[in-house]
Amino acid sequence: MKSVPSLFASSVFNDAAMRERLPKDVYRALRKTMSQATHLELDVANVVASAMKDWAVERGVTHYTHWFQPMTGITAEKHDSFISPTADGRVIMEFSGKELVRGEPDASSFPSGGLRATFEARGYTVWDTTSYAFIKDGTLCIPTAFCSYSGESLDKKTPLLRSMEAIDRQARRILACFGNTAVRRVVPEVGAEQEYFLIDKAVYLKRPDLICAGRTLFGAPPPKGQELEDHYFGTLKPRVSAYMKELDEELWKLGICAKTKHNEVAPAQHELAPIFATTNIATDHNQLTMELMKSIANKHGMACLLHEKPFAGVNGSGKHNNWSISTDAGVNLLEPGETPYANAQFLLFLVAVIKAVDEHQDLLRVSVASAGNDHRLGANEAPPAIVSMFLGEELTQILEAIESGKGYCNKRKRPMEIGVSVLPHFPKDTTDRNRTSPLAFTGNKFEFRMLGSMFSVAGPNIVLNTIVAESLRQFADALEKSKDFTRDLAALVKKTFSAHKRIIFNGNNYADEWVAKAKARGLSNLKTTVDALPAFISKESVKLFTKHHVFSATELHSRYEILMENYCKTLHIEALTMLDLVKGGIIPACIAYQNEIATLLTHKKALGGHPLYATALEDDLLQKISGLSASLLAKLDTLEKVLAGAKKASGVLAHARFYRDKVFAAMAELRLDVDKLETLVAKKHWPLPSYVDMLYSVV
């Protein structure tokens, strides 16, 4: 392998490549477009396109694609070659500025929530100049936004870019109030920790539910799961280590700063964490990370599972969205410094986030809502559906001191005493970590822990950026009119904390008592996706997003439709998969084993009453399996009837409620019998690999 510095970003047409290959005036014009969002002239685009093509062709590339992120949750690409025919029957390799800047994919076959009819096929992909082009699988990939013929956003990148502009505008207004007018841009940054499972590919291919639904729809609990906590941070197995090594190398080639890798809590579960990047780029990088995780796992004879809850009763996988905001000079606005109690600018940004989260709990819950994540939230492996914030002891005490008007005693940098003199002294952090909190302050950033592992981080960050931008807007409106800035600033911090401190909870979010306390505080508890999604199109939400030009009202309603439809389709696919598995595998297995037992019983009874030929065991086993089989058949019939009845529900909300209340309930009942039967039917007859077979398949 090449050295990491020479390998890193070798497949990216990044700033270094552009500076080397572009004329100075073209490079400066492009950098201005990238940093200040100015218009890119066609003559500049033509030069950039030619240089980008030459760079790619030198690396064996023959095709390019506009790489975009539609509302499917994954990425999309349509490949075109660089070839252009000549008059003498040959071809040359060409790539124009027009082809670089804009593409035209079919917009009718992507989720649009009613924005586009099937016959209205035209859509556009538009180059996102803030995200570098890269080479993947021998193709030049150009990150793009995706919009309809009439201009509505059909993707996740466009509103994310709009939300970044919103928080930039409002944060610079706040900084100007502090006399800092030199800042030209404020950028939200993200580090997205990614959890995933690895199982052997041969076992995966024997589980149609994993293939079709991404999670096991049946499966008896394994005798050993994560009880001994021996997998967490354990030694990497050789196959896993080799996989992680190649994954790191491929990510580094794409300029993705993969930093940390380790075993997670559940057997076969792992995690990868990158270094922070601008939110837009971090979103692109996370999409690429998930794609590479799957493709590289396949090369190593494994399957990578990204579903939030692939195994019932075993920890599921999340995605921790570490969010902060920084200036173009690299100053983190959420950095407390050595004396946070005297850092007025930090405290103002801190209470802006507190206010935003309290006022828009419902939108944060919406941003992580999906059928898959409903299995995980609140399952003692992820935060509950109740949104709250963890600040830690010191910051909470600072804000309480400000509220009460009392002084605060600085407790920072206390030495850590661990009772072993040979170990070096080191400063003790003044805040602990709280892994049960949905949104925890962790030193100089907020860790939003509610995301499911399959999620694009775009949605949650669109919400975070927008709601914080709204808090900052209100603060700026007040402070810009202030005649006594110091007095009014102190009053604003105090008033904001006092009004919104109910959202702060530093305790155990898993505790039953917290549910009651949260209710008493007036916090929302939207337990399912269907409960949460209507908040997305409330009058307050429409006003918020349209005010900051992040979504139009039409775009909001279209996304609501898409998310509701996706919820229903997910449960529908899972139900159909269940029916297929039971009819095609479970029932035949039960019949075969019952026939085997019945044949043995007949043989034993024919031999007389000798003690060696006692039949109590077989009689009892046959009775249990027969009873469960009869129950299974009845529940199978119920699920089929309920599924047929889903068509009668009118309206997208009623449809989703029917799937949640009726279809999901029938699926859960059917699973109970199947999982019991798995423990009784001989393994040679059971058609599905067990949890042990899957969780311990990679050795």
Secondary structure by P-SEA (a helix, b strand, c coil): ccccccccccccccaaaaaacccaaaaaaaaaaaaccccccaaaaaaaaaaaaaaaaaaccccccccccccccbbbbbbbbccccccccbbbbbbccccccccccccccccccccccccccbbbbbbcccbbbbbccccbbbbbbbbccccccccaaaaaaaaaaaaaaaaaaaaaaaccccccbbbbbbbbbbbbccccaaaaaacccccccccccccccccccccccccccccccaaaaaaaaaaaaaaaaacccccbbbbcccccccbbbbccccaaaaaaaaaaaaaaaaaaaaaacbbbbcccccccccbbbbbbbbccccccccccccccccccccaaaaaaaaaaaaaaaaacaaaaaaaaccccccccccccccccccccccccaaaaaaaaaaaacbbbbbbcccccccccccbbbbbbbcbbbbccccccccccccccccccccccaaaaaaaaaaaaaaaaaaaaaaaaacccaaaaaaaaaaaaaaaccccccccccccaaaaaaaaaacccccccccccccccccaaaaaaaaaaccccaaaaaaaaaaaaaaaaaaaaaaaaaaaaaaaccaaaaaaaaaaaaaaaaaaaaaaccccccccaaaaaaaaaaaaaaaaaaaaaaaaaaaaaaccccccaaaaaaaaaccaaaaaaaaaaaaaaaaacccccccccccccccccccc
